[in-house]
Amino acid sequence: MIDLRSDTVTKPDEAMREAARTADVGDDVYGEDPTVSELEARAAEAVGKEAALFVPTGTMGNQIAAQVHTEPGQEVLVERASHVYKYELGGLARHSGLQVRTLDGGDRGVPTPEQVDAGVVEEDLHRPGTGLLCLENTHNARGGVAIEPDRIAAAAEAARGHDVPVHLDGARVFNAAVALDVPVTEITDHVDSVMFCLSKGLGAPIGSMLAGPEEFVDRARRTRKLFGGGMRQVGVVGAPGLRALENVDDLEADHERARRLADGLADVDGFDVRPPETNIVLVDVSGTGDDAEAVLERLRERDVLASAMGPTTVRFCTHRDVSGEDVDRALERVMAAMTGR
Ligand SMILES: *Cc1c(COP(=O)(O)O)cnc(C)c1O
């Protein structure tokens, strides 16, 4: 089976397993787990923030950030196809009593400053006010586009002009930095808080980091407890996370394999392939006469897994556990599946 559904399917390597086995641990609710404390310090430094908090999932990191930045009843500005809006079960409303206002970020998945200005609601007797702007980089549903720092800066500056803080869903922000060949801080410097995943392309089995100013992270720690996310000897999973932070440079190889995959997929009749910027390849399969689910079924019969991103869009995602040879083998199988050979 060649699994191209997501970069979350990577399994911890031997070094990560060994790190977990030998990790120095303590009760992190008492602040006594040295491994996760080191991970939090290193993660904060990596994205240029004062502090960071280990959270079990990216979703929890985003939801904690939204709650800490806002008051119930406020509006949150989100991109129309963003993860925090589409794929977190309405958590902004359910956990934090927030009302969402969507902006259309277009192909690059990022609102312009004009859109932010127009979307912000000033608080008055009738209106709740806007409490937060959420951005996403790379933008998953738009095909893993690596959003340039100046676009992030422009949207963030517009929000800040209205005293609205900015949270970045940076689940794959290191993919963006590597693809754009900039230090990740050129992206994260423009936002108040950032969440990034250790459990995706970086290869850790579990965990994400939420980073920001010290006071924000102190409050986030309380909110994590409220959400039931205060953990005990968490260094067991923090140790693989520390190893994962060393895998940033490997992401370029994932991107290279995505380009190779995209080039091959473009030869399939009826496939309209979006050239990838990072490790995600979106293919509009409507030209085949089949919908995404039907194409996925044909691929599954040939032991290739991908995922659906809309009715006629298939997503392929490269990661550390697929080699260049796996990509070539996947391409042969996709071709055979789609030509019925
Ligand atoms: C995966 C992902 C998340 C959430 O991470 P989980 O650990 O799966 O909860 C958030 N945002 C984006 C853009 C993602 O791709």
The ligand as a MOL file (V3000), in Angstrom:
LIG
                    3D

  0  0  0     0  0            999 V3000
M  V30 BEGIN CTAB
M  V30 COUNTS 15 15 0 0 0
M  V30 BEGIN ATOM
M  V30 1 C -4.0650 19.0210 10.3690 0
M  V30 2 C -4.4470 20.4390 10.4420 0
M  V30 3 C -4.9270 21.0010 11.6430 0
M  V30 4 C -5.2830 20.1960 12.8690 0
M  V30 5 O -4.3740 19.3220 13.3430 0
M  V30 6 P -4.8540 17.9870 14.1330 0
M  V30 7 O -3.6270 17.6330 14.8770 0
M  V30 8 O -5.2360 17.0080 13.0750 0
M  V30 9 O -5.9790 18.3610 15.0250 0
M  V30 10 C -5.1840 22.3460 11.6590 0
M  V30 11 N -4.9850 23.0980 10.5700 0
M  V30 12 C -4.5340 22.6100 9.4130 0
M  V30 13 C -4.3260 23.5140 8.2600 0
M  V30 14 C -4.2610 21.2520 9.3030 0
M  V30 15 O -3.8450 20.7590 8.1340 0
M  V30 END ATOM
M  V30 BEGIN BOND
M  V30 1 1 1 2
M  V30 2 1 2 3
M  V30 3 2 2 14
M  V30 4 1 3 4
M  V30 5 2 3 10
M  V30 6 1 4 5
M  V30 7 1 5 6
M  V30 8 2 6 7
M  V30 9 1 6 8
M  V30 10 1 6 9
M  V30 11 1 10 11
M  V30 12 2 11 12
M  V30 13 1 12 13
M  V30 14 1 12 14
M  V30 15 1 14 15
M  V30 END BOND
M  V30 END CTAB
M  END
